[in-house]
Amino acid sequence: MKTISSLLDKQWHDRYKRISTLNIRSSIYDVTNRCNLRCKGCFFFSSGEHQVEEETDIKKWEDFIDAEKERGVNLAILIGGEPTLCMDRVESFYRRLPSYCATNGLIKLDRKRFPDLMVGISLWGGGEDEKILRGRDTFAISSKNYAGDPYTYYLYTITPKQVGKIEPVIKQIVDVGLKVHLQLLSNDESVDGFSWQPSELKDLRSEMDGVLDRYPRTVISSKYYHEVITTGMMMGRNFCWNECPSVTESLDNRKPQPRRLIRFARWAADLKTVHRCCTSATRDCSTCKDGAAHMSWIMVNKREHMKSTKDLQNWIEVYEMFAKLYSFIPW
């Protein structure tokens, strides 16, 4: 019988022990329906998930967050819309729960108010891709707002047009003293020229591996994660609706039940509505390239990764990556 101890030497066993007690219980919250950008391919607006009445009473937000804490949530992932348009709501989460804020970086968080709030800045390719998909070069603004911030990294959503061109973007991020995590565009609005082809994904995987090798202090990633997200395969299984771990618990009627995130929910800004999953109810799961969903898919399938030492080491690296990105362990 293969066990953790039999598969790992002391160094890897120590790394395993550091993450094995974290017991992460996350949920996602739409802080607001509003945004200061309208990006082509944004699942939030393309799926109509913004079409709920937004709760504005801050006391109701505080009571809701307290109830979420009682429900067992220990990681609040704040998205939108654009969360920084509602700093009082962000602060309500920050004061009550370990929190992470996903932002486009156009508005600077006050570090006196949020000294150690982990911030992930969305970046959709290089400057020209950003102009096509988002209407402006957001990096020029966000990099000035957050340069050198130890609790900030870029969430670099790579597009097909970026294949062969990602290293210059990584160098820009190095130059402003920030870190970066890599994921892929899902192109929810079928923007012409931004859908993935198999050959592009194969080339991209090699390119992602290369920048991780060359910039290990900047790129927060793992080669196994690159394999899974570019192929959509893990341990011989395809990522799909029946595999996804990031489905809102109260809406999850799949049978048989797959391994999933415990108590996970994605809440709308009315504090009543829940969405299907961590992205969009209108997305075809077979085209989903969401980085967090694929990381979670790996993480909830620990037993499947106990087939060999290398498989378990891959699992540990992905779990460590997730824990670093959400500030459970240091960089």
C-alpha positions as CSV (number, residue, x, y, z in Angstrom):
1,M,0.0,0.0,0.0
2,K,1.4,3.4,-1.0
3,T,1.4,6.0,1.7
4,I,2.6,9.6,1.9
5,S,5.6,8.5,3.9
6,S,6.6,5.8,1.5
7,L,6.4,8.1,-1.5
8,L,8.2,11.1,-0.2
9,D,11.7,11.8,1.2
10,K,12.1,14.1,4.2
11,Q,12.3,17.3,2.2
12,W,9.1,16.6,0.2
13,H,7.4,15.2,3.3
14,D,8.1,18.5,5.1
15,R,6.6,20.4,2.2
16,Y,3.6,18.2,2.3
17,K,3.1,18.7,6.1
18,R,3.2,22.5,5.6
19,I,0.1,22.4,3.4
20,S,-1.7,19.4,4.7
21,T,-3.2,21.2,7.7
22,L,-4.4,24.4,5.8
23,N,-7.9,23.0,5.3
24,I,-8.8,25.8,2.8
25,R,-12.6,26.5,2.5
26,S,-13.1,29.1,-0.2
27,S,-16.1,30.8,-1.7
28,I,-16.4,33.6,-4.3
29,Y,-18.3,36.9,-3.9
30,D,-19.5,39.4,-6.5
31,V,-18.7,42.6,-4.6
32,T,-20.5,44.7,-7.1
33,N,-22.2,44.5,-10.5
34,R,-20.4,47.6,-11.8
35,C,-17.0,47.9,-13.5
36,N,-14.9,50.6,-14.9
37,L,-14.0,48.5,-17.9
38,R,-16.1,46.4,-20.3
39,C,-13.7,43.6,-21.5
40,K,-14.7,41.5,-24.5
41,G,-14.9,37.9,-23.2
42,C,-15.6,38.8,-19.6
43,F,-17.8,36.0,-18.3
44,F,-19.5,38.2,-15.7
45,F,-21.2,40.4,-18.2
46,S,-21.5,38.0,-21.2
47,S,-23.5,35.6,-19.0
48,G,-25.8,38.2,-17.6
49,E,-24.7,37.5,-14.1
50,H,-24.7,41.2,-13.3
51,Q,-28.5,41.4,-13.8
52,V,-29.4,41.1,-10.1
53,E,-30.3,43.9,-7.6
54,E,-27.2,45.0,-5.8
55,E,-27.3,45.1,-2.0
56,T,-26.1,48.5,-0.8
57,D,-26.7,48.3,3.0
58,I,-23.3,47.8,4.5
59,K,-24.8,46.3,7.6
60,K,-26.4,43.5,5.6
61,W,-23.0,42.8,4.0
62,E,-21.5,42.6,7.4
63,D,-24.2,40.2,8.7
64,F,-23.8,38.1,5.5
65,I,-20.1,37.8,5.9
66,D,-20.4,36.8,9.5
67,A,-22.8,34.1,8.4
68,E,-20.4,32.9,5.8
69,K,-17.7,32.6,8.4
70,E,-20.1,30.5,10.5
71,R,-20.7,28.4,7.4
72,G,-17.0,27.5,7.5
73,V,-15.5,29.7,4.8
74,N,-11.9,30.7,5.5
75,L,-11.1,32.3,2.2
76,A,-13.2,35.0,0.6
77,I,-12.4,35.6,-3.1
78,L,-13.7,39.0,-4.0
79,I,-14.5,39.6,-7.6
80,G,-17.1,41.7,-9.5
81,G,-17.6,43.8,-11.5
82,E,-14.7,45.7,-10.0
83,P,-14.4,45.3,-6.2
84,T,-12.4,48.5,-5.7
85,L,-15.4,50.5,-6.7
86,C,-16.9,49.5,-3.3
87,M,-14.1,49.8,-0.7
88,D,-16.4,49.6,2.2
89,R,-17.6,46.2,1.2
90,V,-14.0,45.0,0.6
91,E,-13.2,46.3,4.0
92,S,-16.1,44.4,5.6
93,F,-14.7,41.1,4.2
94,Y,-11.1,42.0,5.1
95,R,-12.0,42.7,8.7
96,R,-13.8,39.4,9.1
97,L,-12.3,36.8,6.9
98,P,-9.0,36.0,5.1
99,S,-9.6,37.7,1.8
100,Y,-8.3,38.1,-1.7
101,C,-9.2,40.9,-4.1
102,A,-9.3,40.4,-7.9
103,T,-9.0,43.8,-9.6
104,N,-8.1,45.4,-12.9
105,G,-5.7,47.7,-10.9
106,L,-7.1,51.0,-12.2
107,I,-7.9,52.0,-8.6
108,K,-5.2,51.8,-6.0
109,L,-6.0,50.2,-2.7
110,D,-4.9,52.2,0.3
111,R,-2.3,50.0,2.0
112,K,-2.9,51.8,5.3
113,R,-6.5,50.6,5.2
114,F,-5.6,47.1,3.7
115,P,-2.0,46.5,4.8
116,D,-1.8,42.8,3.8
117,L,-4.8,42.1,1.6
118,M,-3.6,39.9,-1.3
119,V,-4.4,41.6,-4.6
120,G,-4.5,39.9,-8.0
121,I,-4.4,42.3,-11.0
122,S,-6.0,41.0,-14.2
123,L,-3.8,41.4,-17.3
124,W,-5.1,40.2,-20.7
125,G,-2.0,39.8,-22.8
126,G,0.3,42.6,-24.0
127,G,-0.5,46.2,-24.7
128,E,-2.2,45.6,-28.1
129,D,-4.3,42.7,-27.0
130,E,-5.4,44.7,-23.9
131,K,-6.5,47.5,-26.2
132,I,-8.5,45.1,-28.4
133,L,-10.1,43.2,-25.5
134,R,-10.3,45.8,-22.8
135,G,-10.3,49.1,-24.6
136,R,-7.0,50.3,-23.0
137,D,-3.5,49.3,-21.9
138,T,-4.3,48.7,-18.2
139,F,-0.7,47.7,-17.3
140,A,0.4,51.3,-17.8
141,I,-1.8,52.3,-14.9
142,S,-1.9,49.3,-12.6
143,S,1.9,49.0,-12.7
144,K,2.3,52.5,-11.3
145,N,-0.4,51.9,-8.7
146,Y,1.2,48.7,-7.4
147,A,4.9,48.6,-8.3
148,G,6.9,46.8,-5.7
149,D,3.9,45.8,-3.6
150,P,4.7,42.6,-1.7
151,Y,1.0,41.5,-1.5
152,T,0.2,42.0,-5.2
153,Y,0.7,39.9,-8.3
154,Y,-0.5,39.9,-11.9
155,L,-3.0,37.3,-13.0
156,Y,-1.8,37.1,-16.6
157,T,-4.5,35.7,-18.9
158,I,-2.7,34.6,-22.0
159,T,-4.5,34.8,-25.3
160,P,-3.7,32.9,-28.5
161,K,-2.2,36.0,-30.0
162,Q,0.3,36.0,-27.2
163,V,1.9,32.7,-28.0
164,G,5.6,33.3,-28.6
165,K,5.4,36.7,-27.0
166,I,4.9,36.2,-23.3
167,E,8.5,36.7,-22.1
168,P,8.5,40.5,-22.8
169,V,5.4,40.7,-20.6
170,I,7.1,38.8,-17.9
171,K,10.1,41.1,-18.1
172,Q,7.8,44.1,-17.7
173,I,6.4,42.6,-14.5
174,V,9.9,41.8,-13.3
175,D,10.9,45.5,-13.9
176,V,8.0,46.8,-11.7
177,G,8.9,44.3,-8.9
178,L,5.8,42.2,-8.9
179,K,5.0,38.5,-9.3
180,V,2.8,36.8,-11.9
181,H,0.6,33.8,-12.2
182,L,-0.4,32.4,-15.7
183,Q,-3.8,31.3,-17.0
184,L,-5.6,31.2,-20.3
185,L,-8.3,33.2,-22.0
186,S,-11.6,31.2,-22.4
187,N,-13.0,33.7,-25.0
188,D,-16.6,33.6,-23.7
189,E,-17.8,36.1,-26.3
190,S,-16.1,34.4,-29.3
191,V,-13.9,37.4,-30.2
192,D,-12.5,36.7,-33.6
193,G,-8.9,35.4,-33.5
194,F,-8.9,34.7,-29.7
195,S,-10.1,31.0,-29.6
196,W,-7.5,28.3,-29.0
197,Q,-6.2,25.8,-31.5
198,P,-4.4,22.5,-30.3
199,S,-1.1,23.5,-31.8
200,E,-1.1,26.8,-30.1
201,L,-1.7,25.2,-26.7
202,K,1.1,22.8,-27.3
203,D,3.5,25.6,-28.1
204,L,2.2,27.7,-25.2
205,R,2.9,24.9,-22.7
206,S,6.5,24.8,-23.7
207,E,6.7,28.6,-23.5
208,M,5.1,28.7,-20.0
209,D,7.6,26.1,-18.9
210,G,10.4,28.2,-20.2
211,V,9.5,31.4,-18.4
212,L,9.1,29.5,-15.2
213,D,12.6,28.1,-15.6
214,R,14.0,31.6,-16.4
215,Y,12.0,33.6,-13.9
216,P,11.4,31.3,-10.9
217,R,11.3,34.2,-8.4
218,T,8.6,36.0,-10.4
219,V,6.4,33.3,-12.0
220,I,4.3,31.5,-9.4
221,S,3.4,28.3,-11.3
222,S,4.3,24.7,-11.9
223,K,4.9,22.6,-15.0
224,Y,2.3,20.1,-14.0
225,Y,-0.3,22.9,-13.8
226,H,0.8,24.0,-17.3
227,E,0.3,20.5,-18.6
228,V,-3.2,20.2,-17.1
229,I,-4.5,23.7,-18.2
230,T,-3.2,23.4,-21.8
231,T,-4.3,19.8,-22.4
232,G,-7.5,19.8,-20.3
233,M,-6.4,16.4,-19.1
234,M,-5.5,15.1,-15.6
235,M,-4.6,11.5,-14.8
236,G,-6.2,10.4,-18.1
237,R,-9.4,12.3,-17.5
238,N,-10.9,15.3,-19.4
239,F,-11.9,18.5,-17.6
240,C,-15.7,18.8,-18.0
241,W,-18.9,19.5,-16.0
242,N,-18.8,16.1,-14.4
243,E,-15.2,16.7,-13.2
244,C,-15.3,20.4,-12.1
245,P,-14.8,20.9,-8.4
246,S,-15.9,24.5,-8.3
247,V,-19.7,24.1,-8.5
248,T,-21.9,25.9,-6.0
249,E,-22.8,23.3,-3.4
250,S,-26.5,24.1,-3.2
251,L,-26.8,23.8,-7.0
252,D,-24.7,20.6,-7.4
253,N,-27.0,17.8,-8.3
254,R,-24.5,15.7,-10.3
255,K,-24.7,12.0,-9.8
256,P,-22.4,10.4,-9.0
257,Q,-20.9,13.3,-7.1
258,P,-17.3,14.1,-8.1
259,R,-14.6,15.2,-5.7
260,R,-15.4,18.9,-5.1
261,L,-14.6,21.9,-3.0
262,I,-16.3,21.6,0.3
263,R,-19.0,24.3,1.0
264,F,-18.0,26.2,-2.1
265,A,-20.5,28.8,-3.3
266,R,-20.4,31.8,-5.7
267,W,-22.6,34.6,-4.4
268,A,-24.1,37.4,-6.4
269,A,-24.1,41.0,-5.2
270,D,-27.7,40.8,-3.9
271,L,-26.4,38.4,-1.2
272,K,-29.2,36.0,-2.2
273,T,-28.5,34.6,-5.6
274,V,-25.9,31.9,-6.2
275,H,-24.3,31.3,-9.6
276,R,-23.6,27.8,-11.0
277,C,-19.8,27.8,-10.7
278,C,-16.7,29.8,-10.3
279,T,-17.1,31.3,-13.8
280,S,-20.2,31.3,-15.9
281,A,-23.4,29.3,-16.3
282,T,-23.3,30.0,-20.0
283,R,-19.8,28.7,-20.6
284,D,-19.3,25.3,-22.2
285,C,-17.2,23.5,-19.6
286,S,-15.2,21.7,-22.3
287,T,-13.8,25.1,-23.4
288,C,-13.1,26.4,-19.8
289,K,-9.5,27.4,-19.2
290,D,-10.1,28.9,-15.8
291,G,-6.8,28.6,-13.8
292,A,-8.3,28.4,-10.3
293,A,-10.8,25.7,-11.5
294,H,-8.0,23.6,-12.9
295,M,-5.9,24.1,-9.8
296,S,-8.8,23.0,-7.6
297,W,-9.4,20.0,-9.8
298,I,-5.9,18.8,-9.1
299,M,-6.1,19.7,-5.4
300,V,-9.3,17.8,-4.6
301,N,-7.9,14.6,-6.3
302,K,-5.0,13.9,-3.9
303,R,-5.6,10.1,-3.8
304,E,-5.4,9.9,-7.6
305,H,-1.9,11.5,-7.3
306,M,-0.6,8.9,-4.9
307,K,0.3,6.5,-7.7
308,S,3.9,7.5,-7.8
309,T,6.4,9.8,-6.1
310,K,6.4,12.2,-9.1
311,D,2.6,12.3,-9.2
312,L,2.4,13.2,-5.5
313,Q,5.2,15.8,-5.9
314,N,3.2,17.4,-8.8
315,W,0.1,17.6,-6.5
316,I,2.2,19.2,-3.7
317,E,3.6,21.8,-6.1
318,V,0.1,22.8,-7.3
319,Y,-1.3,23.0,-3.7
320,E,1.7,25.1,-2.7
321,M,1.0,27.4,-5.7
322,F,-2.6,27.9,-4.7
323,A,-1.7,28.5,-1.1
324,K,0.9,31.2,-2.1
325,L,-1.5,32.9,-4.5
326,Y,-4.1,33.2,-1.7
327,S,-1.6,34.1,1.1
328,F,-1.9,30.9,3.1
329,I,1.9,30.4,2.9
330,P,4.6,33.0,2.0
331,W,6.1,33.4,-1.4
